Each structure stands twice: as structure tokens, then as C-alpha cells.
Amino acid sequence: MRDKIKEILRDIKHGKTSIERAKARLKYLPFEDIGFAKVDTHRSLRRGYPEVIFGPWKTARQIVAIARVLLRREGRVVITRLDPVKARAVKRALTKGKYFPDAGIFLVGPKEPVRARGPVGVISAGTGDQPVAEEAAVVCEIFGNRVRRIYDVGAAGIHRLLAHHRLVDECRILIVVAGMDGVLPSIVGGLVGKPIVAVPTSVGYGASFQGVAALLTMLNACAPGVVVVNIDNGFGAGYFASLLNRL
């Protein structure tokens, strides 16, 4: 990859290519092949944020190997859905890392400085939804957002949400996390004029079908301005909100 960069720089120096064309070529430079994984080392150039490691189904050794590539190239690595046992193993190798147990996130390196246009509000319906809500909140914080947490304010006691209306009004974007009937994003969407990222969770009894019922409710939201991510996908909600909050 270094040879490719040198080639591009020589082409600029000798007038064979423009700076804009060189930048376009750099966006699609190769990944780093470490055998079992091909680590995308230029995602931050294309997307604004570097590649994030998804923890499940990888061994701690594989996670550490990928993380070391990203640390060398980016100076920071984020690992999601990391259980406490695997986190301890990763921590032994990446000693400067910090584990957020409520979110299942492991961070090595600094959070981005706050550069977003306003706070992101993370609203959860019930206590059981909080792990997904925390994943979204911590991702937002890592990616340079101020976060306002408003937890356990579900539809069964909507007065709890209304009691926090001033805090909700401060936020520019809202992430709304709910299981069971999944109706909370529609309620919030009917009260405020802000973009809402709805996150269905797998919390619920049998007929919730591990979050499918909440997902369908949110997809059929009667309030406009609600977009929906996948079941339990707090990371996706935090990532999308972070991108939106930079516009």
C-alpha cells in the first residue's frame, strides 16, 4: 500500500494527476490482509469513521489481531457486542482499552472531540431495553456527540416521558429504543419535530417473536420522520445518528 501511495504522490508531483483525482484513488486503496481477515484501513476516508469490530463469533485472538491493525492505522479501535469474558481476554492484550459493560463496547484510544450540531437523545421504553440503548449512547459519545439519556419511559406510563419534555426539546436527534409492542417511537414522533431513529429490541413475551412484533410496529409508525434499524441494533442507530448530526 505504501508503494501505491508513493505512486500517487509522484503522479501529483509530475502533473500526471490532479489532487482531486488522487484523493478519489486514495479512497479505494486496498485493505490489509492478515490471513483470516481483510481489514478495511481506509473506511474512515470514505465514511468519516474507521472500521468497527463486531465481537460475536470471533475469538479474542482474532479480535486483538484486527484491533492492532486498526490501532496502527487509525489510532483508535471500537469493538461492539463484547461479552465480559472475552473483554477480559482482550484487555490483557490491549491494556489501554476501556470496557463499557452496560453497552458491551470496548474502546482503545480517544473518543472523538465533540463536533456535532446538537445533543442526541437516547430514549428507552423499559429497563430491559437499556443494554441496546447504552450501545447506541456510547457509540454516539465515541463518535463526538453529546448524549442525553432518558430511560424507562415506556408507553405503559407515558407521563414518565412527558416529565422529561425539556430534556427532549434540547436534543437535535432522538434514538428511541423499545421492545414489547414497540409503540414508543410513534408516540415520541407525534410529540416532537425531530428526526427519530427507532430501535426494536427482542424484549417481550412469546408473541413478540424476539422483536419482530416491535420491528413491524415501528415500520408501520403513523408518525412521519421515523426511520428504523434492525432488532437490537443499537450500534447502527448510534452510527446513523452520528452521521446525521454532522450535517
C-alpha positions in Angstrom: 0.0 0.0 0.0 2.9 2.4 0.7 4.2 1.8 -2.9 0.7 2.7 -4.2 0.6 5.9 -2.2 4.1 6.8 -3.4 3.0 6.3 -6.9 0.0 8.6 -6.5 2.2 11.3 -4.9 4.7 11.0 -7.7 1.9 11.5 -10.2 0.8 14.6 -8.4 4.4 15.9 -8.3 4.9 15.4 -12.0 1.5 16.8 -13.0 0.1 13.4 -14.2 -2.9 13.6 -12.0 -4.9 16.3 -10.1 -5.3 16.4 -6.3 -9.0 15.6 -6.6 -8.3 12.6 -8.8 -5.6 11.4 -6.4 -8.0 11.8 -3.4 -10.5 9.7 -5.3 -7.9 7.0 -5.9 -6.9 7.0 -2.2 -10.5 6.3 -1.2 -10.3 2.9 -2.7 -6.8 1.8 -1.7 -6.6 -1.8 -0.5 -7.3 -3.3 2.8 -4.7 -5.1 5.0 -4.8 -8.8 4.6 -3.9 -10.7 7.8 -4.9 -14.1 6.6 -8.2 -14.8 8.3 -9.4 -11.2 7.8 -9.0 -8.4 5.3 -9.1 -5.2 7.4 -10.5 -2.2 5.7 -8.0 0.5 6.6 -9.5 3.3 4.6 -13.0 3.3 5.8 -12.5 6.5 7.7 -11.5 8.2 4.5 -14.7 7.0 2.8 -17.2 7.2 5.6 -15.7 9.5 8.2 -15.4 6.7 10.8 -13.0 3.8 10.8 -14.0 0.2 10.7 -15.6 -1.2 13.8 -15.0 -4.8 15.0 -18.1 -6.9 15.6 -17.2 -9.1 18.6 -19.5 -12.1 18.5 -18.3 -15.2 16.6 -14.7 -14.0 16.7 -12.1 -15.3 19.1 -10.4 -13.0 21.4 -7.1 -13.6 19.5 -8.8 -12.7 16.2 -10.2 -9.5 17.7 -6.9 -8.5 19.1 -5.1 -9.1 15.7 -7.7 -7.0 13.8 -7.6 -4.3 16.6 -3.8 -4.0 16.3 -4.0 -3.2 12.6 -6.7 -0.6 13.2 -4.7 1.0 16.0 -1.6 1.2 13.9 -3.5 2.9 11.0 -6.2 4.9 12.9 -5.0 5.3 16.5 -8.4 4.1 17.8 -10.5 0.9 17.7 -14.1 0.2 18.7 -15.3 -3.3 19.4 -19.0 -4.0 19.8 -21.0 -6.8 21.4 -18.1 -7.9 23.5 -19.2 -10.1 26.5 -17.3 -9.8 29.8 -15.3 -13.0 29.5 -14.0 -12.1 26.1 -13.5 -8.5 27.2 -11.1 -9.6 29.9 -9.1 -11.6 27.4 -8.9 -8.6 25.0 -8.0 -6.3 27.9 -5.0 -8.4 28.7 -3.6 -7.8 25.2 -4.9 -4.2 24.8 -4.1 -2.9 28.2 -5.0 0.7 27.4 -8.6 -0.2 26.4 -11.7 0.7 28.3 -14.7 -1.6 28.6 -18.2 -0.3 28.8 -20.0 -3.3 30.3 -23.6 -2.0 30.0 -23.1 -1.3 26.3 -20.8 -4.3 25.6 -18.3 -1.9 23.9 -14.5 -1.9 24.2 -12.7 1.2 23.2 -9.0 1.7 22.7 -7.9 5.3 22.0 -9.6 8.6 22.5 -13.2 9.5 21.8 -13.7 12.0 19.0 -13.9 15.6 20.1 -17.5 16.9 20.2 -18.2 18.4 16.8 -21.9 17.5 16.3 -24.5 20.2 15.9 -26.6 19.3 19.0 -27.2 16.6 21.6 -28.6 13.2 20.7 -31.3 12.0 23.0 -31.5 8.2 23.7 -34.9 7.2 25.0 -35.6 3.7 26.2 -39.0 2.2 27.0 -38.1 -0.2 29.7 -35.2 -1.3 31.9 -34.8 -4.4 29.8 -34.1 -2.3 26.7 -31.3 -0.4 28.3 -28.4 -2.6 27.0 -29.4 -1.7 23.5 -29.9 1.9 24.4 -26.5 2.1 26.1 -24.9 0.6 23.0 -26.4 3.5 20.9 -25.5 6.1 23.5 -21.9 5.0 23.9 -21.4 4.8 20.1 -22.7 8.4 19.8 -20.3 9.6 22.5 -17.3 7.8 20.9 -18.2 9.5 17.6 -18.2 13.0 19.0 -21.8 13.6 20.2 -23.2 14.9 23.4 -25.8 12.4 24.7 -28.9 12.8 26.8 -30.2 9.6 28.3 -33.9 9.2 29.2 -34.5 5.7 30.3 -37.6 3.7 31.4 -40.2 6.0 30.0 -42.3 3.5 28.0 -45.9 3.7 26.8 -47.4 1.9 29.8 -46.6 5.1 31.8 -46.2 7.8 29.3 -46.3 10.5 32.0 -42.7 9.5 32.7 -41.7 10.7 29.2 -43.7 13.9 29.5 -41.9 14.7 32.7 -38.7 15.0 30.6 -40.1 17.2 27.9 -37.5 19.9 28.4 -34.6 17.4 28.1 -36.2 16.0 24.9 -36.5 19.5 23.5 -32.8 20.1 23.9 -31.9 17.3 21.6 -31.4 17.5 17.8 -31.9 13.8 17.1 -33.7 11.1 19.1 -32.9 7.4 19.3 -36.0 5.6 20.6 -35.5 2.0 21.8 -38.4 -0.3 22.7 -39.4 -3.9 22.8 -42.8 -5.4 23.6 -45.4 -3.6 21.4 -42.7 -1.2 20.1 -45.1 1.8 20.0 -42.9 4.4 21.8 -41.3 5.8 18.6 -44.7 6.7 17.2 -45.7 8.4 20.4 -42.5 10.4 20.5 -42.8 11.2 16.8 -46.2 12.7 17.5 -44.8 15.0 20.1 -41.7 16.4 18.6 -40.4 17.7 15.2 -37.0 16.0 15.3 -35.6 13.1 13.3 -36.2 9.8 15.2 -34.2 6.6 14.8 -36.3 3.7 16.1 -34.7 0.6 17.5 -36.8 -2.5 18.1 -35.5 -4.9 20.8 -36.0 -8.6 21.4 -37.5 -7.9 24.8 -41.0 -9.4 25.2 -43.2 -12.4 25.6 -43.8 -15.2 23.1 -45.9 -13.3 20.6 -43.3 -10.6 20.3 -41.3 -13.1 18.2 -37.9 -11.9 19.6 -38.5 -8.4 18.5 -40.3 -9.0 15.1 -43.6 -7.5 16.5 -41.8 -4.3 17.7 -40.0 -4.1 14.3 -43.2 -4.3 12.4 -44.9 -1.7 14.6 -42.0 0.7 14.1 -42.0 0.1 10.3 -45.7 1.0 10.3 -45.3 4.1 12.5 -48.0 6.6 11.9 -45.7 9.5 12.8 -43.6 10.8 9.9 -39.9 11.2 10.3 -39.2 7.9 11.9 -36.6 5.6 10.4 -36.0 2.0 11.7 -32.9 -0.1 12.2 -32.7 -3.8 12.8 -33.7 -5.6 16.0 -31.3 -4.9 18.9 -29.1 -2.8 16.6 -28.0 0.0 19.0 -24.7 0.3 17.1 -26.5 1.0 13.8 -28.7 3.6 15.4 -25.8 5.4 17.1 -23.8 5.4 13.9 -26.6 6.7 11.8 -27.5 9.4 14.3 -23.8 10.5 14.4 -23.7 10.8 10.6 -26.9 12.8 10.6 -25.8 15.0 13.4 -22.8 16.2 11.4 -24.9 17.6 8.5 
